[in-house]
Amino acid sequence: MNRSSTIWLLLALVLGFYSLYVFSSGPRESLWVAVSGGVLAVASVAALASFVRSIKSRD
């Protein structure tokens, strides 16, 4: 695994865990919690997709 792949993986993990934290700690009715948690979740999935793409391009 090269450095770029590792960075994408770490970014995906950090964003994913922070998204879970936002969803679990905020009030359920808050629009801000839903929007920010959703954006973080989408960013995490995008970083994970970039990680997978960088791993596949190495082979």
Summary of the structure (lengths in Angstrom):
residues: 59
radius of gyration: 13.6
end to end distance: 10.7
largest distance: 46.0
contacts: 148
relative contact order: 0.20
helix: 86%
strand: 0%
